[in-house]
Every structure is written in C-alpha cells, then in structure tokens.
Amino acid sequence: MWSSCSAHRSVWMLVLLGATSLLLVCMQARMALQISGLKVHLSQSGPADRISAGTRASTRPDEVNTVQPLTTSDLPQKSRTSPDAPGGDAEELQERELESRRHLIHSICTKYQLSHPDMPVLRHDVSRVFVENRSQLLYCEVPKAGCSNWKRVLMVLGGRASSAQLIPHDEVHYGNHLHRLDSYPYDAITDKLSSYTKVLFVREPFERLVSAFRDKFENPNSYYHSVFGRDIISRYRPNATQAALSTGDGVSFREFVQYLLDLQRPVLMDIHWQPVSQLCSPCLLKYDFIGKFERLEEEANLLLRSIGAPAALTFPRLKDRNPLAERTSTAITRSYLNRLNATERQKLYDFYYLDYLMFNYTKPFDDLI
C-alpha cells in the first residue's frame, strides 16, 4: 500500500513539474511575441507617432540617447538653461530630467498597453522591493546596478549600522537586516506604494549582463557553477569533458547567451540577468526616482539629500566582490559582445529590448534593428 501511494505521488509530481515547465515556456514565448509585436508597431509608426514625451523631438523611443547627467544635456531645447545663467536652477533642471525619465516610462507603458489602471499589484510584483520605514523609502533591487551599496545605505537609514563603509558583503546579503515589501500584509503594501518614495536604479542592459557573467562564471562561485554552469555546459557544449560537466567551470560567454535565449533553458531565470522591465515592474509600480548606474554616486546622493538623510551619509564606492578585477566598462562589454555573431547580438538585444526602450539607452551596435 505504501509503495503504491508513493508511486502515485511520484507520478503526480512529474505531472506537476511538466505542467510548470510548460507554463514557463508559454510565458517566455508570449513575452517574445509581445516584444516582436512591439518592434513591428514601432517600425510601422509614423515619425510623429514615434516621438515620446520626455525625449528630444529628434529621437524615436527605440533610438534614444546615451546616459547624461541630471542637468541639461537631455532636456528639450526650450528647457535648456545653464545652472550658472541668470535664473538658472540646477535642482529644477535635475527634477525636469527625472520627470523626463518617469514620463518616458509612462508613455511606453501606456502606448503599448504594458499596464492597465485597474491591474492589481501582486506580491510577486514587489518581491524585489526593499522597505526602509524611517525614511519612507522603497528600493527595487537590481543586481549589478549598485544594489549591494544601496542595501548598505538602507541599513544605515534604518539605524542598523552607523557607517555604510563598514558593513561587510555577507552581512549585507545574508544578515537578514532588511524587509521586502512582499512580507507585509496586502493593505500595508498598498499603503506604502502610495505614500513612500519608490526608487529604481538601472544600468545599460548589455553592460549589466556582462558584469553578471564575469562575476558569476569567471570567478570561483560554487552555487552558479554547479547550479547553472553544469547544465549550460551539458546542453550547449558538444563533447564536453567529464571535468567540465562535473564542476560547471569555464562556461563561455557564447554558451551563457545560448542559455539565456533558449525558451526551454535547462535552468530558470536568475535576477542577475533578468530584464529590469520584468524584475521591478516599472509599468505597474510607477517609480518616483529612476536613477542611472552611469551617474550612480551623483544621483544617489541627490536622492539622499532630497529625503533628508543625515548629511554624513553619502553613497559608498565599495567593490567588495572580486575587488581587484576591473569594473565592467563600455569597452569591456563590447569585447564580450564581439564574441557573438550578428544574429546572436540581435536576439540578445531583442531579449533586453524593453529595457533599452524604457530607460533611454542607445543601441550598442549599429547593425541592430
């Protein structure tokens, strides 16, 4: 009797796992079709239809500008004023740029029906959002976009540490000092979303991807090599050695990209390379402050001053994982992308297309469409 029940349970478990896998594949395929349809819609729009509020009138939503400081360089012509000129106000110009970013996201979400006013916020939508109650701050964690240092700042703001500079890496990530928004009752989630300052920092998508690959696969990492590396090598490397299959060490960038683009990937998505447009639900949560990693310290400190943080608290510059490794730059990113052929780069760009569109990043290669 016991073995019969056990067998039945095993069968049902296999059925459930199969159904779950099928659901994930369908969701990924649906997202790919949505991106494809969005790109067709953009390509078929007239010139006036392609202009998105918050960007210069000479640009399209899918051909937007490189990251600029929160000053004058990416504002509409009529708003360009020198902070040193009579009547110039640097803070006003910074706020205009922030409003430009918010408006761009809102226009993309509305125009292409990526959200709806009546769409409910589910716990999954806020699972990456950290809460700091003293400063009434909500921060969405985007790995490889300064999130470790942002967690340090949240710990100081919450009185859990006196200095962001002195908090070790493991304490930041494994000390369980911060609360996620999805841990609160639903009424509290709704209240905090409507009353707290919602913060999101983003990074150039390909650069963020390369940074994650270098960190997780080119350095010792028992979790990522065993959980991801072994399956990636097994699926995408012909004639892999037994040592590589056993350890998961030595995943190449091309193999990693093959995994990422595979709708039937052998291991699921990870937050370190998940698109921000999925990770932080910007269409649904309507962030108040959208900062750029490329101006991280300047913009983070601007936010801290605006919420009344202690004057002594400034955004740290710590690089506590692989501190001797060179930071992932535009040049380093391009060197990795050059290892792919044009078709692979295009598919990868399509994968991150919404991030490029929403967050005003230019296409990194001229042959991308």
C-alpha positions in Angstrom: 0.0 0.0 0.0 2.8 2.4 1.0 4.7 1.8 -2.2 1.6 2.2 -4.3 0.8 5.6 -2.7 4.4 6.6 -3.1 4.3 5.7 -6.8 1.1 7.7 -7.3 2.7 10.7 -5.6 5.7 10.4 -7.8 3.5 10.3 -10.9 1.6 13.4 -9.8 4.8 15.2 -9.0 6.1 14.5 -12.5 2.8 15.8 -14.0 3.0 19.0 -11.9 6.6 19.6 -12.9 5.8 19.1 -16.5 2.9 21.5 -16.3 5.0 24.1 -14.6 7.8 23.8 -17.2 5.2 24.1 -20.0 3.7 27.2 -18.3 7.1 28.8 -18.1 7.9 28.1 -21.7 4.5 29.6 -22.7 5.1 32.7 -20.7 8.6 33.2 -22.2 7.2 32.6 -25.7 4.4 35.1 -25.0 6.9 37.7 -23.9 9.0 37.1 -27.1 5.9 37.6 -29.2 5.0 40.8 -27.3 8.5 42.2 -27.9 8.3 41.2 -31.6 4.9 42.9 -31.9 6.1 46.0 -30.1 9.0 46.3 -32.5 6.8 45.9 -35.5 4.4 48.5 -34.1 7.2 50.9 -33.7 8.6 50.3 -37.1 5.2 50.9 -38.7 4.5 54.1 -36.8 4.8 57.5 -38.5 7.5 60.0 -37.4 5.2 62.0 -35.2 3.8 58.8 -33.6 7.3 57.7 -32.6 8.1 60.8 -30.5 7.8 60.0 -26.9 7.3 62.7 -24.2 10.5 63.3 -22.2 12.9 62.7 -25.1 14.2 65.1 -27.7 11.9 65.7 -30.6 14.6 64.4 -33.0 14.6 60.9 -31.4 12.4 57.8 -31.5 11.6 55.7 -28.5 13.8 52.9 -29.9 16.7 55.2 -30.9 17.2 57.1 -27.7 20.2 58.9 -26.3 23.1 57.8 -24.2 23.0 58.4 -20.5 23.5 62.0 -19.5 23.9 63.7 -16.1 20.9 65.1 -14.3 21.5 68.5 -15.7 20.7 70.0 -19.1 22.1 67.7 -21.8 19.0 65.5 -22.4 16.3 68.1 -21.9 14.0 69.5 -24.6 15.6 72.5 -26.3 13.2 75.0 -24.8 14.2 73.8 -21.3 18.0 74.1 -21.7 19.3 76.6 -19.3 22.8 76.9 -17.8 22.7 76.5 -14.0 25.1 79.4 -13.8 23.0 81.7 -16.0 20.6 84.3 -14.6 17.5 82.4 -13.4 19.3 79.0 -13.9 18.4 76.5 -11.2 20.4 73.2 -11.2 17.9 71.5 -8.9 15.0 72.5 -11.2 16.8 71.1 -14.2 17.6 67.8 -12.3 13.9 67.4 -11.4 13.0 68.0 -15.1 15.3 65.2 -16.1 13.8 62.9 -13.5 10.3 63.8 -14.8 11.6 63.1 -18.3 12.5 59.6 -17.3 9.2 59.0 -15.5 7.3 60.3 -18.4 9.1 58.2 -20.9 8.4 55.0 -19.0 4.7 56.0 -18.5 4.3 56.8 -22.2 5.9 53.5 -23.3 3.7 51.5 -20.8 0.6 53.3 -21.9 1.2 53.4 -25.6 1.9 49.7 -25.9 -0.6 48.6 -23.2 2.0 47.1 -20.9 -0.1 48.0 -17.9 -3.7 49.0 -17.1 -5.0 51.4 -14.4 -7.0 48.5 -12.9 -4.2 46.0 -12.9 -3.7 44.7 -9.3 -0.3 44.6 -7.7 0.5 41.1 -6.7 3.1 40.0 -4.1 5.3 38.7 -6.9 5.4 42.2 -8.4 7.1 43.6 -5.2 9.2 40.7 -4.3 12.4 42.5 -5.1 11.4 45.8 -3.4 13.1 46.6 0.0 11.4 48.8 2.6 13.0 51.4 4.8 10.3 52.7 7.1 12.2 55.6 8.8 12.8 57.4 5.5 9.7 56.0 3.9 11.7 54.6 1.0 11.1 51.7 -1.3 14.0 50.4 -3.3 13.8 47.8 -6.0 16.9 45.6 -6.0 18.6 45.5 -9.5 21.7 43.2 -9.2 24.8 44.6 -10.9 23.5 48.2 -10.7 24.8 49.1 -7.3 22.4 47.1 -5.2 24.9 45.9 -2.6 25.8 49.5 -1.7 22.2 50.5 -1.8 21.4 47.9 0.8 24.2 49.3 3.0 22.6 52.7 2.7 19.2 51.3 3.7 20.8 49.7 6.7 22.3 53.0 7.9 19.0 54.8 7.2 17.2 52.2 9.3 19.6 52.5 12.2 21.1 49.0 11.7 24.6 50.4 11.1 26.4 53.6 11.7 28.5 53.7 8.5 27.9 52.2 5.1 31.6 51.8 4.5 32.0 49.4 7.4 29.3 46.8 6.5 30.8 43.6 5.1 29.4 41.9 2.0 28.0 38.8 3.7 26.3 41.0 6.3 24.6 42.9 3.5 23.3 39.9 1.7 22.8 37.3 4.3 22.3 39.2 7.6 18.6 39.4 7.1 18.5 43.1 8.2 16.2 44.4 5.5 12.5 43.7 4.9 10.9 43.0 1.5 7.6 44.6 0.6 6.0 41.3 -0.1 6.5 40.3 3.5 3.9 42.9 4.6 0.1 42.4 4.7 -1.6 43.5 1.5 -3.1 46.6 3.0 0.3 47.7 4.1 1.8 47.0 0.7 -0.9 49.2 -0.9 -0.3 52.0 1.6 3.4 52.0 1.3 3.2 52.0 -2.5 1.0 55.1 -2.4 2.9 57.1 0.3 6.6 56.1 0.2 9.3 57.3 -2.3 9.8 54.5 -4.8 13.3 54.2 -6.1 14.8 52.3 -9.1 18.4 52.4 -10.4 19.1 50.9 -13.8 22.2 50.1 -15.9 22.9 49.8 -19.6 21.5 46.3 -20.3 24.4 44.6 -22.1 26.9 46.1 -19.6 24.8 44.8 -16.7 24.7 41.3 -18.4 28.4 41.2 -19.0 29.1 42.3 -15.4 26.9 39.5 -14.1 28.6 36.9 -16.4 32.1 38.0 -15.3 31.1 37.9 -11.6 29.3 34.6 -11.6 31.2 32.5 -14.2 34.7 33.9 -14.4 35.3 33.8 -10.7 35.0 31.0 -8.2 31.4 30.6 -7.3 30.2 27.2 -6.1 26.5 28.0 -6.5 26.4 29.4 -10.0 29.0 27.0 -11.4 27.1 23.9 -10.0 23.5 25.1 -10.5 23.9 26.9 -13.8 27.3 26.0 -15.2 26.9 22.3 -15.3 23.6 22.4 -17.1 24.8 25.0 -19.5 27.8 23.0 -20.5 25.8 19.8 -20.8 23.3 21.4 -23.1 25.4 23.7 -25.3 28.9 22.3 -25.4 29.5 19.4 -27.8 32.0 16.8 -26.5 32.3 18.5 -23.1 34.9 16.9 -20.8 33.8 15.0 -17.7 35.6 17.6 -15.6 33.6 20.4 -17.1 30.4 18.5 -16.7 31.2 17.7 -13.1 32.3 21.2 -11.9 30.4 23.6 -14.3 33.6 25.7 -14.5 34.6 27.5 -17.7 31.3 28.5 -19.2 31.9 30.6 -22.2 30.0 33.9 -22.9 28.5 32.4 -26.0 27.3 29.3 -24.1 25.8 31.6 -21.5 24.0 33.6 -24.1 22.7 30.4 -25.7 21.2 29.5 -22.3 19.7 33.0 -21.9 17.9 32.9 -25.3 16.7 29.4 -25.0 12.9 29.3 -24.3 13.5 25.8 -23.0 16.5 26.7 -21.0 17.7 23.9 -18.7 17.7 26.2 -15.6 15.4 29.0 -14.8 15.9 32.8 -15.0 18.1 34.5 -12.4 17.7 38.0 -11.1 21.3 39.0 -12.0 20.4 38.9 -15.7 16.6 39.2 -15.7 15.5 42.3 -17.5 14.6 45.2 -15.2 11.3 45.7 -17.0 10.3 42.3 -15.6 12.3 42.4 -12.3 10.9 45.6 -10.9 7.6 46.1 -12.8 8.1 49.7 -13.7 4.8 49.9 -15.6 2.9 48.8 -12.5 4.8 50.4 -9.6 5.4 53.9 -11.1 8.7 54.8 -9.6 9.3 58.3 -8.3 13.0 58.3 -8.8 14.6 56.5 -11.7 18.4 56.8 -11.4 21.2 55.6 -13.7 24.1 53.5 -12.7 26.3 55.5 -15.0 25.8 58.5 -12.7 25.3 56.4 -9.6 27.0 58.4 -6.8 25.8 61.8 -8.0 22.2 60.7 -8.4 22.1 58.5 -5.3 23.4 61.4 -3.2 20.9 63.7 -4.8 18.1 61.3 -3.7 19.6 61.0 -0.2 19.6 64.8 0.2 16.0 65.0 -1.1 14.7 62.6 1.6 16.5 64.3 4.4 19.1 61.6 5.0 21.9 62.5 7.5 24.5 64.8 6.0 27.3 62.4 6.8 25.7 59.6 4.8 26.9 59.5 1.2 26.7 56.7 -1.3 29.7 54.3 -0.8 32.1 53.3 -3.6 32.8 49.8 -2.3 33.5 46.9 -4.7 33.7 44.0 -2.3 33.3 41.1 -4.7 36.4 40.5 -6.8 37.8 43.9 -5.8 41.0 43.5 -7.9 39.0 42.9 -11.1 38.5 45.9 -13.4 34.9 47.2 -13.4 32.9 46.3 -16.4 33.1 49.2 -18.8 31.7 50.0 -22.2 34.9 48.8 -23.8 34.9 45.5 -21.8 31.2 45.0 -22.7 31.9 45.5 -26.4 34.7 43.0 -26.3 32.4 40.3 -24.9 29.6 41.1 -27.4 32.1 40.9 -30.3 32.4 37.2 -29.4 28.9 36.7 -30.8 27.8 36.9 -34.4 25.3 39.5 -35.6 22.3 37.2 -35.3 23.1 36.3 -31.7 23.6 40.0 -30.8 20.3 40.9 -32.4 18.5 38.2 -30.4 20.2 39.4 -27.2 19.1 42.9 -28.0 15.5 41.7 -28.5 15.7 40.0 -25.2 16.5 43.3 -23.4 14.6 45.5 -25.9 12.1 46.9 -23.3 14.9 47.8 -21.0 16.6 49.8 -23.8 13.3 51.4 -24.7 12.1 52.3 -21.3 15.3 53.5 -19.8 16.6 55.6 -22.7 19.7 53.6 -23.7 21.1 53.8 -27.2 21.6 50.7 -29.3 25.1 49.5 -28.7 25.7 48.2 -32.2 24.8 50.0 -35.5 23.5 46.8 -37.1 20.8 46.2 -34.5 17.2 46.8 -35.6 
